Amino acid sequence: MKHRNIPFGYCYENGTICINKAEEQILDQIFRCYISGMSLLKIAEKLNQGKVEYMPGIIGWNKARLMRIIDDKRYIGDGIYPAVIPENTYSEMQELKCKRNTQKNTDRSADIFNLNLPELCPICNHRMQRRHDMRCKIAEQWACSSGTCKTSIAISDSDLLQKITDVLKTAVDHPEMITVTEREHMPSDNVQKINAEIVHALETCSFQKDSLYKKMMTCVSLKYAEIDSEKYISQRLKADFEKSSPLSAFPAELCQRTVKSVHLGTDRTVYLTLINHQKIGKGQII
């Protein structure tokens, strides 16, 4: 069986490696088809149907052969091989390959996809996005979405879920950690103003019934909207942890009910902000 001793798209001229112009056009076709979303199988079929030769007298295009071409960094130039494509085109193909592999192998029923909560950056507090790249030692990376921060934290799905579970276990084992505070409520300036207008109208008897009724309903609505619900939320949260069974696995439903956001540390530590705005870590209040 014949083998190429030089990558497809190159040739020797006077002992120097140069670009094979005819094969360069085929490479351009392959790269454009791949970036446009065509599968490797379809690209191979198209080349075979067109009787495009991989080597003189040999066609035989297949997915493995095409993937080796797409992965080959020599096409962006390395000092020996002249550049056939710009580096950004090569990078785009690698990102597409990673994305396609991730989507193919992703188990959407896994617990990590039930974690419908914002994971916040420890540097700028922007939301972080999960990325998956099997080429990395730790495939899962959480990257800041701010566009300027560039913070990235490598932490496996299992490790992240276990750390969240450990924090929630702290709250389940010690629900007394949940603080219920009493705060004196002061009506807003707007409520006080409308309330004074109502009192004045009643004292002077100078009002229209319908107009006064609307003003009173407006005042009631504003007062209701300003009711401090933190105490009620904290009480409900504490009761939720008190009635929860001891945790042995990631509690997706409990997490969804009780947690407002997840905070990742650059050292892979995790703490949670609960729905009452209280922050807790493993074994501690923050």
C-alpha positions in Angstrom: 0.0 0.0 0.0 1.3 3.4 -1.0 1.8 6.1 1.7 2.4 9.8 1.3 5.7 11.0 2.7 4.5 14.6 2.6 1.1 16.1 3.7 -1.6 16.5 1.1 -1.4 19.9 -0.4 2.4 20.0 -0.6 5.1 18.9 -3.1 8.8 19.0 -3.5 10.4 21.5 -5.9 14.2 21.4 -6.2 14.4 19.7 -2.8 12.2 22.4 -1.1 8.7 21.8 0.2 6.2 24.0 -1.7 2.5 24.3 -2.0 0.8 22.0 -4.6 -1.5 24.4 -6.2 -4.0 21.8 -7.5 -4.2 20.1 -4.1 -4.4 23.5 -2.3 -7.7 24.0 -4.1 -9.0 20.7 -2.8 -7.9 21.6 0.8 -9.7 24.9 0.5 -12.8 22.9 -0.6 -12.5 20.6 2.4 -12.0 23.3 4.9 -14.9 25.4 3.6 -17.3 22.4 3.6 -16.3 21.5 7.1 -16.7 25.1 8.4 -20.1 25.3 6.7 -21.3 22.3 8.7 -20.9 19.4 6.3 -20.0 16.1 8.0 -16.7 14.4 7.3 -18.7 11.5 5.8 -20.5 13.8 3.3 -17.2 15.5 2.4 -15.5 12.1 1.8 -18.5 11.0 -0.4 -18.3 14.3 -2.4 -14.5 13.9 -3.0 -14.9 10.2 -4.0 -17.8 10.9 -6.3 -15.7 13.6 -8.0 -12.8 11.1 -8.3 -10.4 13.5 -6.5 -7.1 11.7 -6.0 -5.4 11.6 -2.6 -2.3 10.3 -4.3 -1.6 9.6 -8.0 -4.0 6.8 -9.0 -5.6 6.6 -5.5 -8.9 8.1 -4.3 -10.1 6.4 -1.1 -11.2 9.5 0.9 -12.7 8.6 4.4 -13.5 10.3 7.7 -10.2 9.4 9.3 -8.1 10.7 6.5 -10.1 14.0 6.5 -9.8 14.4 10.2 -6.0 14.0 10.1 -6.0 16.8 7.5 -8.2 19.1 9.7 -6.0 18.4 12.7 -2.7 19.0 10.9 -1.2 22.2 12.3 1.4 22.2 9.5 -1.2 23.8 7.2 -0.8 27.1 9.1 2.9 27.0 8.5 5.7 25.9 10.8 9.0 27.1 9.2 9.3 24.0 7.1 5.9 23.8 5.5 4.5 27.1 4.0 1.1 28.2 5.3 -1.9 27.1 3.3 -4.6 28.6 5.6 -4.6 31.4 8.2 -4.4 30.5 11.8 -7.9 31.7 12.6 -9.4 29.2 10.1 -7.5 26.4 11.7 -8.7 27.5 15.2 -12.3 27.7 13.9 -12.1 24.2 12.7 -10.8 22.9 16.0 -13.5 24.7 17.9 -16.1 23.2 15.6 -14.6 19.7 16.0 -14.7 20.1 19.8 -18.3 21.3 19.7 -19.5 18.5 17.5 -17.7 15.9 19.7 -19.2 17.4 22.8 -22.7 17.5 21.5 -22.4 13.9 20.2 -21.2 12.5 23.5 -23.2 14.7 25.9 -25.7 13.0 28.2 -28.3 15.7 28.7 -29.9 13.7 31.6 -26.8 14.1 33.7 -27.1 16.1 36.9 -24.9 18.9 35.7 -27.6 19.9 33.2 -30.2 20.0 36.0 -28.1 22.7 37.6 -30.1 25.6 36.3 -28.5 28.3 38.4 -26.0 31.0 37.6 -22.3 30.1 38.3 -20.6 33.4 39.1 -17.0 34.5 38.4 -14.9 35.0 41.6 -13.1 38.0 39.9 -15.9 40.1 38.3 -19.1 38.3 39.4 -20.3 37.8 35.9 -22.0 34.6 34.9 -19.6 31.7 33.9 -20.2 29.3 31.0 -19.4 25.6 31.0 -17.1 24.4 28.3 -16.1 20.8 27.5 -12.9 19.9 25.7 -11.7 16.2 25.8 -8.2 17.4 24.8 -7.7 19.0 28.3 -6.6 17.1 31.4 -9.9 18.2 33.0 -12.4 18.2 30.2 -14.8 20.7 31.9 -13.9 24.4 32.1 -16.0 27.3 33.5 -15.1 30.5 31.7 -16.2 34.0 32.6 -18.7 35.4 30.0 -17.8 39.1 30.5 -15.6 39.2 27.5 -12.8 41.0 29.3 -12.2 39.0 32.5 -10.7 35.9 30.9 -11.1 33.9 34.2 -11.3 30.2 33.5 -11.6 27.4 36.2 -11.0 23.8 35.5 -13.3 21.6 37.6 -14.9 18.3 36.7 -18.7 18.0 36.7 -18.5 15.4 39.4 -16.2 17.5 41.6 -18.4 20.6 41.2 -21.6 18.7 42.1 -20.0 17.1 45.1 -18.8 20.4 46.4 -22.3 21.9 46.0 -23.7 18.8 47.7 -21.2 19.2 50.6 -22.4 22.8 51.1 -26.1 21.9 51.1 -25.3 19.0 53.5 -24.0 21.6 55.9 -27.4 23.4 55.7 -29.4 20.2 56.0 -27.3 19.0 59.0 -27.4 22.4 60.7 -30.6 24.3 59.6 -30.0 26.6 62.6 -27.4 28.3 60.4 -30.2 30.0 58.5 -30.7 33.4 60.0 -34.2 34.9 60.3 -33.9 38.6 61.0 -36.5 41.0 62.3 -36.4 44.4 60.7 -38.5 47.5 61.4 -40.4 48.4 58.2 -40.4 52.1 57.2 -42.9 53.0 54.5 -41.4 54.8 51.5 -41.8 58.5 50.9 -44.3 57.8 48.1 -46.5 55.7 50.5 -46.3 58.3 53.2 -47.3 61.1 50.7 -50.4 59.2 49.4 -51.4 58.2 53.0 -51.2 61.9 54.1 -53.4 62.9 51.1 -56.0 60.3 52.1 -56.0 61.4 55.7 -56.4 65.0 54.7 -59.3 64.3 52.3 -61.1 62.3 55.1 -60.5 65.1 57.6 -61.8 67.8 55.4 -64.6 65.8 53.8 -63.5 67.3 50.4 -63.2 64.3 48.2 -65.0 62.4 45.5 -65.8 58.8 46.5 -64.4 57.1 43.3 -61.3 59.2 43.3 -60.6 58.5 47.0 -61.2 54.8 46.5 -58.6 54.6 43.7 -56.1 56.5 45.8 -56.7 54.1 48.8 -56.2 51.0 46.5 -53.0 52.5 45.1 -51.7 53.0 48.7 -52.6 49.5 49.7 -50.9 48.1 46.6 -47.7 50.0 47.3 -47.7 49.0 51.0 -48.1 45.3 49.9 -45.2 45.6 47.4 -43.0 47.0 50.1 -43.6 44.3 52.7 -40.3 42.8 53.7 -40.5 39.2 52.6 -37.0 38.3 53.7 -38.2 36.9 57.1 -40.8 34.7 55.4 -38.3 33.4 52.8 -35.7 32.6 55.5 -38.3 30.8 57.6 -39.4 28.7 54.6 -35.8 28.1 53.7 -35.0 26.9 57.2 -38.0 24.6 57.2 -37.0 23.2 53.8 -33.6 22.2 55.2 -35.1 20.8 58.5 -37.4 18.4 56.7 -34.8 17.3 54.1 -33.3 13.8 54.4 -29.6 13.3 54.9 -27.8 13.9 51.6 -25.9 11.1 49.9 -26.0 12.4 46.3 -26.5 15.7 44.5 -30.0 17.0 45.4 -31.1 18.7 42.2 -34.6 19.7 43.4 -33.5 20.9 46.8 -30.7 22.9 45.1 -33.2 24.5 42.7 -35.6 25.5 45.5 -33.0 26.9 47.9 -30.0 28.3 46.0 -29.9 31.6 44.2 -26.4 31.3 42.7 -23.2 29.2 42.8 -19.8 30.9 43.3 -16.6 29.2 42.0 -13.3 30.1 43.5 -10.0 30.1 41.5 -8.9 27.4 44.0 -12.0 25.3 43.0 -13.7 26.1 46.3 -17.5 26.5 46.1 -19.9 28.6 48.2 -23.6 29.2 47.6 -25.9 32.2 47.9 -29.2 31.1 49.2 -32.6 32.5 48.1 -32.6 34.7 51.3 -29.3 36.2 50.1 -27.3 34.4 52.9 -24.0 33.0 51.8 -22.8 29.6 53.0 -19.8 27.4 52.4 -18.9 23.9 53.5 -19.3 23.9 57.3 -19.5 27.7 57.6 -21.5 30.9 57.1 -19.7 33.4 54.8 
